[in-house]
């Protein structure tokens, strides 16, 4: 059984790995996860070696303030993957975001690469986790298999812009063209007990549109969001953090459910409604999530 519930992944913020200024400011942000990038934002190609060096220095020499660190490595066809992983399997790195995850085979390959390096360096096998990035039509259709390909997979994340390009579609204002892949990714993740992470919001200065997307994402079952700019973090955390009212309601629901069991009643009542097993399970998840947030602060 995957232990994805042990991870708080409300916000996963991309940070170019070769940019000293952005690396320095990122640790001061409220992001739960820093995705220190070695891939798309690191150009020209000569900067990739620079990014590896800077990320290593950053992780080894910075108080990360309980942040989880997941470098986004280059894909297996790039020629850079082995260097990325070999240099950055170090203390302080939680795992890696793997881009262009087309199928379960990609994740199995990456799992075995990590296993080989862990064995070589003396780490416990399974130390480094994986967050596959779902960026193509094939990946969306293979999402459940991707989730099941390795016990290291704790979450999957949607990359909508590459998906739309692969689909040869249009990212419309109403988000209709990405609604179905979002739903499929969330379902694939929940079906395999990993955390679904929603796509980035490109218009970082349009916070009203961000809020609209957060509502859609939360309704679909997402548990966090990819983030491009620190100004997005307050809203992202607002929507993906249990409210005081939700926490109080969850506690009361569990108390009433336990009391009903002690009294020999079949089901408990709360505000005139029956408390069924799904509601009890939801209440437990809310309290687990609230505890993760409490421990993160």
DAKA-V885497 format. One record per run of one state. SS is the DSSP state (2 for helix, 1 for strand, 0 for the rest). FROM is the first residue (numbers start at 1). TO is the last residue. Records with the same first field share a line. If there is no record, write none. Layout:
SS: FROM-TO, FROM-TO
This chain:
0: 1-3, 7-10, 17-19, 27-32, 38-46, 62-67, 74-80, 89-94, 99-103, 122-128, 135-136, 142-142, 149-152, 159-159, 168-175, 192-194, 199-206, 221-223, 228-229, 240-243, 263-267, 271-272, 276-276, 297-297
2: 4-6, 20-26, 47-61, 81-88, 104-121, 137-141, 143-148, 160-167, 176-191, 207-220, 230-239, 244-262, 277-296
1: 11-16, 33-37, 68-73, 95-98, 129-134, 153-158, 195-198, 224-227, 268-270, 273-275
